[in-house]
Amino acid sequence: MFDQFHSKELCENLIDQIRHTAHTPVRFMEVCGGHTMAIRKFGIPSLLPETISLLSGPGCPVCVTSTLYIDRAVFLSHQKDVIVCTFGDLLRVPGNYGSLEKAKTEGRNIRIVLSSTDALELARQNPQKKIVFLGIGFETTAPATAAAILQAKQNKLKNFFVLSTHKLMPPAMEALIAEGVAINGYICPGHVTTITGTSMYKRIAEDLGIGCVVSGFEPLDLLFSILLLLKQHNSGRARIEIQYSRAVKPEGNKKAIALMEEVFEPVDDWWRGLGILTASGLKPKSKYCRYDASANFDLPNYAEAESGACICGDILKGLKTPTDCKLFGKQCIPEKPAGACMVSPEGSCQTYYHYDKKI
């Protein structure tokens, strides 16, 4: 079924159209880790004319996670009656006091799970323990965490908690423009928009004048999305378009949206490279506070500090590329990441390392 999205003939046709449409220099940014990986894996930049620059933005949830969050998760893992449940790619994110991986090797009770449902099952199986699920991700994963909290309430589980660092994409996209980062169009995240629908980009397109195209993840998806953004730029009229129409509808997934709105409320949150952004994060509402780890544990208020040598912040803003970093490919490699952007397969630094490195 998906062979058509890799068709050499169709790709060459789109590349030809792009070359005939790219009249002036433009800078398009993707804000999805899946797009970052696909763009490098398929060698998309090498197929484009020099007038088109593709920037990798803050689209990887692991990459934007704060050191404070990691330090608090490590702190929780040191508590005797706590089991910390996390997705695997969060293990190696460096904090100021080590990583979850280091804590696990020291014998702390940290379990890798594939979903919030796995964490719920651990809570059922270990009633004498407090299960803390590390809720991470954008609008794509937040509904599943919300569903877990509702299930915990329904099952009257008193030992299930969520330490939320769920984030909302539009505030970060708007903050980049406000900081003056030169962006002529956004390749918008397909998975996120499957949940939210396209209305969340309305201010970006209509008020800020930045074109938005929701893209799929195959070569033809990405090339067609770039062509659509080029046409918008040439017309001088920014708007929202859905290239990924086989999965994304304008209204999104109403049931998933209802779950998020029932359980979570927006809060100010910290993003790597951008600092604290207003209403850019999600935390459980007061009526669900018994499941909020930040409200039920005496968490230390560690300082939010970043390594001076790591330039992940500038990379996530599209101001620099991974190869600009002195640590890249030397002190910072996937097996031993010095910065968060090298941790995940969807992080800018790891994708460059595997597909585009020049060391």
Stockholm file with secondary structure:
# STOCKHOLM 1.0

chainA/1-359         MFDQFHSKELCENLIDQIRHTAHTPVRFMEVCGGHTMAIRKFGIPSLLPETISLLSGPGCPVCVTSTLYIDRAVFLSHQKDVIVCTFGDLLRVPGNYGSLEKAKTEGRNIRIVLSSTDALELARQNPQKKIVFLGIGFETTAPATAAAILQAKQNKLKNFFVLSTHKLMPPAMEALIAEGVAINGYICPGHVTTITGTSMYKRIAEDLGIGCVVSGFEPLDLLFSILLLLKQHNSGRARIEIQYSRAVKPEGNKKAIALMEEVFEPVDDWWRGLGILTASGLKPKSKYCRYDASANFDLPNYAEAESGACICGDILKGLKTPTDCKLFGKQCIPEKPAGACMVSPEGSCQTYYHYDKKI
#=GR chainA/1-359 SS CGGGGGCHHHHHHHHHHHHHHCCSCEEEEECCHHHHHHHHHTTHHHHSCTTEEEEECSCCHHHHCCHHHHHHHHHHHTSTTEEEEECGGGTTCCBTTBCHHHHHHTTCCEEECSSHHHHHHHHHHCTTSEEEEEEEESTTTHHHHHHHHHHHHHTTCSSEEEEEEEBCHHHHHHHHHHTTCCCSEEEECHHHHHHHCSGGGHIIIIISCCEEEECCSSHHHHHHHHHHHHHHHHHTCCCEEESCTTTCCTTCCHHHHHHHHHHEEEEEEEETTTEEEEEEEEEECGGGGGGBHHHHSCCCCCCCCCCSSCCHHHHHTTSSCGGGSTTBTTTBBTTBCSSGGGTSTTSHHHHHHHHTCCC
#=GC SS_cons         CGGGGGCHHHHHHHHHHHHHHCCSCEEEEECCHHHHHHHHHTTHHHHSCTTEEEEECSCCHHHHCCHHHHHHHHHHHTSTTEEEEECGGGTTCCBTTBCHHHHHHTTCCEEECSSHHHHHHHHHHCTTSEEEEEEEESTTTHHHHHHHHHHHHHTTCSSEEEEEEEBCHHHHHHHHHHTTCCCSEEEECHHHHHHHCSGGGHIIIIISCCEEEECCSSHHHHHHHHHHHHHHHHHTCCCEEESCTTTCCTTCCHHHHHHHHHHEEEEEEEETTTEEEEEEEEEECGGGGGGBHHHHSCCCCCCCCCCSSCCHHHHHTTSSCGGGSTTBTTTBBTTBCSSGGGTSTTSHHHHHHHHTCCC
//
